[in-house]
Amino acid sequence: MSPADAAPAEPSAHADLVASLDLASKVRLLSGATTFTLWPEPSVGLRELRLSDGPTGVRGLKFSGGPAVALFPNATLLASAWDEEALREVGGMLAEEALAQGIHVVLGPTINLHRTALGGRLFEAFSEDPLLTGRLAAAYVSGMQSRGVAACLKHLVANESETARNTVNSVVDEATLREVYLLPFEIAAEDARAWSMMAAYNDVNGVPATEQHHVINEVVKGEWGWDGLVMSDWFATKSAAPAANGGLELVMPGPDGPWGEALVRAVEGGEVPEAAVDDHLRRLLLLAERVGALGAEPEAPQDLPAADSPQRVEQMTRLAASGMTVLTHRGPVLPLDPSLRITLVGRHALETVDMGGGSAHVNPVHEVSVAEGLAAVLGDALTVVDGVEVRDRPVPARTTWVTDPETGEPGTHSWLYARDGSLIEHRHNDEAQRVVGFDEDFAERVATVVTRARLGISGRVELGVIGAGEWQLQAGDHRAEASLRVVGTGLGEEILAPPSTFDTVELDGSTVVETTVRLVGSDRGADDPDAPPLEGVGMFGLIARPARRPAGDAIADAVAVVAGADVAVVVVGLTEEQETEAVDKTTLALPGEQDALVRAVAAAAPRTVVVVNAATPVLMPWLDEVDAVLWAGLPGQEGGHAVAAALLGRVEPAGRLVTTFPAADGASPAWSVTPVDGDLAYDEGPFLGHRGHHAGRAPEPLFWFGHGLGLSSWEWSDAALSATGTPTVRVTNTGPRRSREVVQAYLEPSGGYVRLAGWAAVTLEPGQSAAVEVPLDRRVQRTWDAAAGAWAPAPERPAGRLLLARGLGDVRATLELHAG
């Protein structure tokens, strides 16, 4: 199959428009105009298309410093509800957020799989299972595109970790690629007709994802008949002719890149058929038509909910709380009785982490901590005490601790200068950290940034700076200088993993701090003292916060307070140091002395509930010492309200795990994220996560995929297969509360691996029963015949077993299957 033969995108619809443009004009439209916009072409009625990052909110056209927007619960938390209607609602909400900003394409959902729990970017992706991921993604896409905003499935394909992400070669056999890693893309493309996809940074079996003729042309456009547009991840495209022939339509960002004149020459030299360029442009025009950027301009929607409106507060609270998962519950402690003396403990209670790091970051309209959320319900009856330090790296100053000395508003003030010393701009910053040089539209490059802030803290203070460059800092009598460089070589580390330094100083009263940084993007030229500064790109910020205390002192304070409580609620978790783009984890252990804090509180308090503020698995060496564990994910802007609703039973935390929790580091079918000689071998094949544990390829996990207790108890009976092979089972709510049950069906074919084949949910009052039918998805019953290079014929009824379960560790019924 030639590139031009791969499922042309409605050639008759836009052929005349394409034919009206010369080659250079066509090629120009196939690269971005700016970081997040595409070129208009008035001669064919094409207006500017606007794109935005979007897994947990529609940030807009700026990487930082953009408008305050809604911050959604993270993908794993949303997915844990196992509720397609909830994801359809999320898609519609994100579309409204996009429409409010004039955004046409939202870059999400992320539908890579949780291959290993070390993956730093798993918080953006739904689950370890391809069926669950695909169906939830299809619902998300349907909700979004029904409002005329395009979704973008990412990252195509085998892009499950961040280590060496720009150079890693994912080595995946064809059967595993088809049955596992391509399946979520297939489901979302087939069921929801997603309008765009994003090709990843990595190579797949030796070929860059942006040049994948096999995946993009032969499978996605050819076999699936998909008519959408494939864009590159930002800066991922490595070539002109191979990428254009490989099926890539759009290179991002712009205006510079590997196409332009190089692609024109490749076409003129016969390396790329002009028919391939024409098809790329037809797909771009089809996308523009779908989102209302081609032809007559649609009327702008009115009365969209504000990010902080009562409607959004209700939605965000309900969606986050519904996905929260009760992992253990010993004795009648949940829901919490508000008449009890409750003590809340932990740094995560006071500084709740509501989103992961990297391109998923947004400027939220507000964030509610767990302490604020519980205090809103319990008032003065709640006692709050800080916990141990949870970070190794310093973070930008909270706006509650810094004030713009020019405007008096929370935040800082910056002056941006060109190399000749002329002032480019000065501006107030709502945050103590900003990106400079990445998505600016200044006529000149920024060479120096001066920032001033008035500090609202005194005593022992950690004071320093973040970002690559030559720094000077002054605060009262304290002066410091630093030369900071990016250590790694990965793309975008100046923004995603900037270097930092700080000193611990004594400050008295209100102090104005001033920092000056001469921008240096990396070590390039660092050995040459006469080399001019690199007027580069970076994330620059001010560090200012009370100095950290010894862990022993923090634990002693917590123990003293909880001894007088009826219930202690300890909030522990991860931060953007572990859950972020560009960096993978090295362990599943909680950072700092959080495990010691939990154990000490559990020993001192009559009853202890642990809330885990993390999107991905953590180790729990204290599990047998506490009364209940609530996994809360990264709960978004209403995080504290959602945790309070879940703990107090105002919204049932009815989540089921979307990722298997290993019992120890390394105790999973796939573990390492580190390439060997450039290759990351997917040697476990299809046995990732629960599939590998069930097959005995890894030890018993701490918690199985699908596990979740809710706030009630259930009996199951009368499991059977219908005449069409559909499983049914009667479930009865035997507990005291209205509750939601999720019936999961796992297919275990003879000689094959176990896999989720379907699920269905029901909500019942106490004592009620209902028969639940679980439709099975035939796509997970297929097997790829490597010898034939095709799908093996699927039997009407495969031989094997069907497991009906409340999670793969709690199988309630086994139904034998006989081929037929």
Steps between C-alpha positions, in 0.01 A plus 500: 500500500643838404457804728254655257285184503438500876131578562476841327312757705184583301696598186196624310394734782815711499679407177422835336635692799821297502544536123473878527824522701856469378740253660669751731163621630384144566817414690484821703161397638641166621718658772384709794495878478588543868532276804128424513346642181482402132524725194185653352454502120231752402505393135335169591295629795733350764520692826760461774468175695582520870626204703541456874639241738210339674526179703394674825376835375510722193804715573476717189766637268766564767708237678494719812347830596179434313147555626371337817308191390325195641728229639347154457567184702782303340440219252559206736255644751233560235558153356463339842127562488480246212222722365478586130227757563726685743775514237249621241407778744870583545547523124208740474633712786844521339334603173324783683831608652653495150214692339528770765857564382446449127697174501428254216710196598562367851813286523357200681408245613828325577430132436839339549487216752638457850764247397717556807407693811826696473369700204509867595217598269251230595284757678395629154398155373192304599614149592712192439222330305440567128124433504429721801726771357348480152137510607551784746698689237223449244246645743728798575551563127127471426414752769759746375440469126123519538564867586715558190840485672753245375663248729854376434588143598857482629774379484513259204647251605690290764576818694463377859799661676703821503864392540695601185160564348635681194738221399364177650410217263200303627543142384156336480399185313217541250246292694551705817490824303168401341328331794613744771655834413313588180166374632403818695569709190295258289203513737500880524546533123229245421240580767542878525670591168761715673597782267875503572788301647849594616815308402738448792865589564631144516601254231300180458699198384773724362276751318407843645133521596470803270618287204297186571371400157394163643303638794363822351444413134448125500316450831334825611406647162497180299353217708291722724393735222556797731464841333649729766825696526828383656712775655840474661570543866672833553850493345470124437536504119850399392479507120325635191448224243483199738245674726287623208506154340440340839156658530567806716275793401603781731833599658478685832591752618576777253605699320838323482541129451628225271243548222454830316759537222640153575166335426450711188839382372414140590183519289675670212777240516258209487558379858142578604198471266310826480188284537615424856528873576155550349353229723667655806345836413156348435509348847599837647214671318259228617608562859453874450154441359403278790600761759350795313821660370428444130224678312224685682600589855265347760334716760694516824324316786354710779456452874776243547558412867787685665784291639401589856122497447274297732440259211873431458553470877226235519627311195865501605418395857271217391729368225804497728326347802326230291834369374666488840560142610465338842793258507459365854233547765521326837218582734238772484724803437376609156307710437638725770261610772522882505415508870833331581823682584691478173863598457641551151873439455747542216665743260269373225202603715622859500659506154288249311644402162219537248684448168812346354794681344592585142268583212194389703556795734243780487452830681202400718227740595550375855610189691334374817721311743377207706535716811277768345249245373454326835501827693215626280288212633636443850594855595692551822443136597782407262859511622773526237871431546779510243699190414846413376671646195387330178734657244867469418503797264389853585189640334396853402372724775129477571318820412385522862864570588593755229348831391566704187665819638375698199130404513450357849344184353604147598789397275813664360600765244746443214688722256615333176801646315658440159874444457557872433342584836175637360182419691274261310221473755424512868212306649333371812526122553216319675748223582858511629610303193463575130617365167707744295594465133283199407174642375573875509414718201758772569692656211826440693628208704505542876856506638451610862214483747479703822235398753397667825270376776415600855527203736227435754708259706778554750728297725688207346410506132611294200580761236623425149431479129385255231613495138806471275706819494743730677326618815532778753270525802468769767268510801592751771859427596498158334665476159562190292620406153453173312572351160234241422496266201264230381659167584309269267489495122130437449281727296339777700684438827557876538124516562408157632799435731672834569798514738472684832696613804415657835652610833343498843509855634361701789261775391339769714161645415391599151788460254515578129699243305643574155637241259679555172560218253697508177334227295709195419312203363754221553868415529562598139780758510533475878871411474572816300492804730486729197202323343190718477208402719249264345183705482309181549191344640440421861283482807608768745379547852555611857534260793374641830351295782545427871803278558423131531493338842664173607266205435520387861365833625208491256411143595517579871263794454252284309508223760434746780192637326341175377517342843202715596295426187234237428624457142820606329495562125852492356548632147811373321600484138724592211579834335589619152855379573371145444191553285610715210583514134868442409596306817423145614494376858773285652288351779138466609589594859349817639759780508644630824400358836130462419495128582646576846236770549214259421636235735549745784150647463342154471670397824376810683146551364199281589414470129694606193390566142767556234420705191746445213537815287667335199394397151699177485597206726697552819637252752317473833717327763260625770188351338418257782538773761222734380121471489428623147679625189339732246684545169420856387703552184578854387153642559504833314387845606233376742731237646442585865124512457510164319708330770266636765196375305655154468612472864165617633297288256331792329621350172584131503868435417396212275820482294667182376874494436615552143856389576634203693686609816820291532594375847863612463733676264567275203213263585311547172510340155661811346718726710803673350459824302869526413603420142791264441713612205210722404239222504215459747383143447137423573608144588190430709296506180126525576553401867510851643336583830226266625548265206856420606415471869212262420729287283754469782761717330516728804417461870157560650439877484417727789169585328362346183381688195124564541512495882285743699273459802269802484295564812274193496512120471368276223383145438507342153294205381351324196790557264427360155555537128214606276423321175720758322792445736448817705568455873241605757510503879265615775651745749347605835597802707535349848637813663334801669552755221405569142798379301641429154633159400721431196475150353816418306528216248843352424553260212757226555519311169658157494871544445475880514535783748221641716360831382217737592217429254227729632341660804167637616395703802184529705399731788262352761341596829565285810339159460429542129602240241543520125605273216805646326585412141860557388542552124830360376717684248601269217811709427674363807418143395719526188853368469758614247643223281861608453568237235203604290542872575128524572240461772421134563133416439316560827276212610141581582568367849863456609593208721615586850349672800319822574573652841244733659673712762507806724860535392725221382593421860136442596348262245136432587405253224673287235315402184641232272511580131488238228606573144216523256 
